[in-house]
Amino acid sequence: IFAAGQEAGKYTIGVDTDQSGDSDTVVTSALKDVKGATIEDADSLIIYDGAIAKIECENSMIAARVFQGATLNLNFTGEYNTVREISGAGEIIFDGPSDASEFSPYPITLEGGIGANALIINGGCYETNGNFHTDVDDITITGGKFRFLDSHNLNADKLIIHGGRFNGSNTQFIADDHLIDGGIFVGNSDIV
């Protein structure tokens, strides 16, 4: 991949280990073990066109920019994880445990915004604050638990919900097109 990046004049991302010494095209490396990582500035973690970054997040704070054609897959483990902001035009995937019978006492905190072509949530426990918002073309939720602490408008062109539990007050899912064939909605949540 590094040779192809060099030939095309593109940047590349190392995977699993620090590969910055392997090629001049490597601008960063997605390390598997980011326990305790703090990435507060979206310019600190940049996922370029065509790259796929899979990151295990344990006790981490994440901010990133994801470019068109790139994928950022965050697998949440551990007790304290925060998504501060993710922007760009790629695909964002959140994975986490989905089999918990109760809401986790240590949910993944969603702060700021998420912007992307696609947001896919396959599991995990999430809690939002008043600053959380989305600007996403397609949102697909197959599982997970969500607690909206303040009023939120979650915007998408297309919203697909196959599962999950949604607790919140004054939360609106705003979508031009939607398919809801699962999920439990508690509180005052509307799909507009």
N, C-alpha and C positions, 0 to 999 in steps of 0.2 A: 504494500500500500504506500510505503514511503517513496518508492521509486516512481509510482504512478503520480503521486503528489508533486514530486520534483519535475516530472515530465510535463504535467499540466500547469505548473506554476501555482499550485494550490497548497494550502497549509494542511497538516495532518494532526491527529491526536493520538498519542500513545495510549495503549490499553493495558490495564491490570498492573503495570509497573511503570516507573519513571523511564520513559524512552526518549527523553530529550537529547541524549547523546547519540542516538541511532541515526538521526537525519536532521539536516538544517530546516526541514519543513515542519518538524514537530513544534507546536506552539504551547502545548500543555499535554499532560497525561491524565487519564481518568483512572485513578487508583481504586482498587477494590475495597480496601480497608480505609475508610475515612472516619473512623471513630473519633469523636470529639472535634471534627473539622468545623471551622467557622469560615464560611464564604459569604461575606456580607455585601460585597460589591458585585453587581451583575457583570462587570467587566473582568472579574477575577476568574470566572468559569464560563468559557465561551465554547460552544459546540458548533463546529463549522459544517458547511454543506456536505452531506453524504456520510458524516460520522455518526456512529452509534455509541453513546456513552452509557454504560450500566454502572450505577454507583450504589453500594451498600451504605446506607445512612444510619449510623447509630450515634445518638447524642450530637447531632449535627445541625448547623444552620446553613441553608442553601439559598444562594441567589445565582442566577445564570441567564445567559443569552443563548438562544438556540436558533440557528439560522435555517432557512428554507432547506428542506431535504435532510435535515439532521434529526436525530432522535435522542432524547434524554430520558433514561429509565431509572427512576429512584426507587429502591427497595428499602422500606423503612423498617428498622428493627430498633431495639433499645427503648429507653424511656423518654428522652427529650430530643425531639426533632422539630425544627421550624423551617418552613419554606417562606423566605422573606419576599422574594420576587423572582419570577421567571418570565422572560419576555422573548419575543422573536417570532418566527414563523414556522417552526418545525413541529415535531410530535413530542408530547410529554406523556410519560406513563408513570403512574404511581402504583406501586405494589406494597402490600403489607398484609399482616394477618387478618383474615376475615372471619375466623371461626370463634371469636370471643363472644360469649353469651351476654356479657355486660359491657358497658362503655368503658374503655380503658381509662384508668386514672392518669395516664400519661399520653394524651392524644398528640397527634402531629398538629402543630399550630400553623395555620395558614394566615400569613400577614401579607399586606400589599396585594399585588396583582399577579395574575397568570394570563399571559397572552400567547397564543399559538394557533396553528392550523388545527391541531387535534389534541385533546386532553382525554386520556383513558385512565380511569381509576378502577383497579381490580380488587382493592381491599385496603384495610387500615382503618384507624379511628382518627377523625379529623375534628378540629375545633377552629372556628374562625373568630377574628376580631373585627372591629368596625371598619378597618381599612381594606379588608379583603374584597376583591372584585375580579371578574373574568372578562376577557375579550378574546374569545375562542370561536373558531368556525364550527367545530364539532366536539361535543362532549359525550363520552360514552362511560356509563357507570355500571359495572357488573356486580359490585359489592362494596362493603365498607359501612362505617357508621359516621354520621355527620352531625355536629352540634353547632348551630349558628347562634352565636351569642348576641348579635345585634341585627338590625335590618340589613338585608343584602339583596342586590339584584345580580343574579348570575346570568350573563348574556352569552348566547351562542346562536349560530344560524340553525344548527341541528342538535337536538338533545335526545339521547337514547338512554333510558334507565331500565336495566334488566334486574337490578336488585339493589339492596342497601337500605339503611334506616336513616331517616332524615328528621331531626328534631330542630325546631327553630321558631322564632317569632318574626313575623313580617318578612319572610324570605320569599322572593319571587324568582322563579326560573323563567327567563324570557328567551323564547326561541321561535324562529319562523316555522320550524318543522320539528315535531317531537313524536317519539314512540315510547310509551310507558307500559311495560308488560311485567313489572315487578316493583318491589320496593315498598317500604312502609313509611308513611308520612304522618308525623306527630306534630301538633302545634299548628301554627298559622303559616303554612307554606302553600304557595300557589304556583301553578304552571300557566304562563300567559303566552 
